[in-house]
Amino acid sequence: MGASPRNPLPTVDIIIETAGGVVLIERGNPPPGWALPGGFVDYGESLEAAARREAAEETGLAVTLVEQFHTYSAPDRDPRHHSLSTVFIARAEGIPHGGDDARRAQVFPLDRLPSPLAFDHGRILDDYRRYRGGESRSDIFTL
């Protein structure tokens, strides 16, 4: 009998646009650093529902999903395991506050992001900045 299959884990990350910039969380668990709000998709949950749930749990904000931005799938994007992250762009109003496994949540202008950024979130935010600057998806995401 062969080994059981190993599959990447589905996750979501949310770029929350709000007055003054985007919302990032300071992680309470390893790996340390600042990150986009997000997490694992629960069994029986849609990607969209997971994005709304994770945003609320980690930032206290009720988000409106605007669009699905891109799915990041590099096997080394998370040092703990192979995960796939579908990233959503969302909007919210209010003041974020950390919850769940986020020590705190804060709004940052795109030109003054904190360091270090966890996972591949620096790349995601660079891609987002290019997209918001007018570059097409086909120029940013080459197959």
C-alpha positions as CSV (number, residue, x, y, z in Angstrom):
1,M,0.0,0.0,0.0
2,G,1.4,3.4,-1.0
3,A,1.8,6.5,1.2
4,S,-1.2,8.7,1.6
5,P,-1.2,11.7,-0.7
6,R,0.2,15.0,0.5
7,N,-1.6,18.0,-0.8
8,P,-1.0,21.7,-0.4
9,L,-3.2,23.4,2.2
10,P,-5.7,26.0,1.0
11,T,-5.5,29.4,2.6
12,V,-6.7,32.9,2.0
13,D,-5.1,36.3,2.5
14,I,-6.9,39.6,2.4
15,I,-5.6,43.0,1.3
16,I,-7.9,45.3,3.2
17,E,-8.1,48.8,1.8
18,T,-9.1,51.4,4.3
19,A,-8.5,55.1,4.9
20,G,-4.8,55.6,5.0
21,G,-3.6,52.4,3.5
22,V,-3.9,48.6,4.0
23,V,-4.4,46.6,7.1
24,L,-1.6,44.3,8.3
25,I,-1.5,42.2,11.4
26,E,1.5,41.5,13.7
27,R,1.6,37.7,14.0
28,G,1.3,36.1,17.4
29,N,2.6,32.7,16.3
30,P,5.7,31.7,14.3
31,P,6.9,32.7,11.8
32,P,7.1,36.2,13.3
33,G,6.5,39.5,11.5
34,W,3.8,41.5,9.9
35,A,1.3,39.8,7.5
36,L,-1.8,40.2,5.6
37,P,-4.8,39.0,7.6
38,G,-5.6,35.5,6.5
39,G,-5.6,31.8,7.3
40,F,-6.7,28.3,6.5
41,V,-10.0,27.5,4.7
42,D,-12.2,25.3,6.9
43,Y,-13.7,22.1,5.5
44,G,-17.1,23.0,3.9
45,E,-16.2,26.7,3.7
46,S,-15.9,28.7,0.5
47,L,-12.8,30.9,-0.2
48,E,-15.0,34.0,0.1
49,A,-16.5,33.0,3.4
50,A,-13.0,32.1,4.7
51,A,-11.7,35.5,3.7
52,R,-14.5,37.4,5.4
53,R,-14.2,35.2,8.6
54,E,-10.4,35.5,8.8
55,A,-10.6,39.3,8.3
56,A,-13.1,39.6,11.1
57,E,-11.3,37.3,13.5
58,E,-7.9,39.0,13.0
59,T,-8.8,42.6,12.6
60,G,-12.3,43.0,14.0
61,L,-13.4,44.5,10.6
62,A,-16.4,43.5,8.5
63,V,-15.0,43.5,5.0
64,T,-16.6,43.8,1.6
65,L,-14.8,41.6,-0.9
66,V,-14.0,43.6,-4.1
67,E,-12.2,41.1,-6.2
68,Q,-10.1,37.9,-6.2
69,F,-6.6,39.2,-6.9
70,H,-4.4,36.1,-7.5
71,T,-3.5,32.7,-6.1
72,Y,0.1,32.3,-4.9
73,S,1.3,28.7,-4.9
74,A,5.1,28.6,-4.6
75,P,5.9,25.5,-2.5
76,D,8.3,27.6,-0.3
77,R,5.9,30.5,0.3
78,D,5.3,29.3,3.9
79,P,8.2,27.8,5.7
80,R,6.0,25.5,7.7
81,H,4.3,23.6,4.8
82,H,3.2,23.9,1.2
83,S,0.1,26.2,1.1
84,L,-1.8,27.8,-1.6
85,S,-3.1,31.3,-0.9
86,T,-5.9,32.9,-2.8
87,V,-5.6,36.6,-2.2
88,F,-8.7,38.9,-2.1
89,I,-8.9,42.7,-2.3
90,A,-11.4,44.0,0.2
91,R,-12.6,47.3,1.6
92,A,-13.5,48.1,5.2
93,E,-14.3,51.1,7.4
94,G,-13.3,51.5,11.0
95,I,-10.3,51.0,13.2
96,P,-8.7,47.5,13.1
97,H,-7.7,45.7,16.3
98,G,-5.9,42.5,16.7
99,G,-7.7,39.3,17.5
100,D,-7.4,35.6,17.3
101,D,-3.7,34.9,16.6
102,A,-2.9,38.5,15.7
103,R,-1.1,40.5,18.4
104,R,-2.3,43.7,16.8
105,A,-3.7,45.1,13.6
106,Q,-2.7,48.4,12.1
107,V,-3.2,50.5,8.9
108,F,0.0,51.2,6.9
109,P,0.5,53.3,3.8
110,L,1.9,51.2,0.9
111,D,5.1,53.3,0.9
112,R,5.7,52.8,4.6
113,L,5.2,49.1,5.3
114,P,6.6,47.5,8.5
115,S,9.4,45.0,8.6
116,P,9.8,42.1,8.6
117,L,6.9,40.9,6.4
118,A,6.1,37.2,6.9
119,F,5.7,34.6,4.2
120,D,5.6,36.0,0.7
121,H,3.5,39.0,1.7
122,G,6.2,41.5,0.5
123,R,5.8,40.1,-3.0
124,I,2.0,40.0,-2.8
125,L,2.0,43.7,-1.7
126,D,4.5,44.6,-4.4
127,D,2.2,42.9,-7.0
128,Y,-0.8,44.8,-5.5
129,R,1.1,48.1,-5.7
130,R,1.9,47.5,-9.4
131,Y,-1.8,46.5,-10.0
132,R,-3.1,49.6,-8.3
133,G,-0.5,51.6,-10.3
134,G,-2.2,50.5,-13.6
135,E,-0.2,47.5,-14.6
136,S,-2.3,44.7,-16.1
137,R,-2.5,41.3,-14.5
138,S,-0.9,39.7,-17.5
139,D,2.2,41.9,-17.0
140,I,2.4,41.1,-13.3
141,F,1.5,37.4,-13.3
142,T,3.4,35.6,-16.1
143,L,2.5,32.0,-16.6
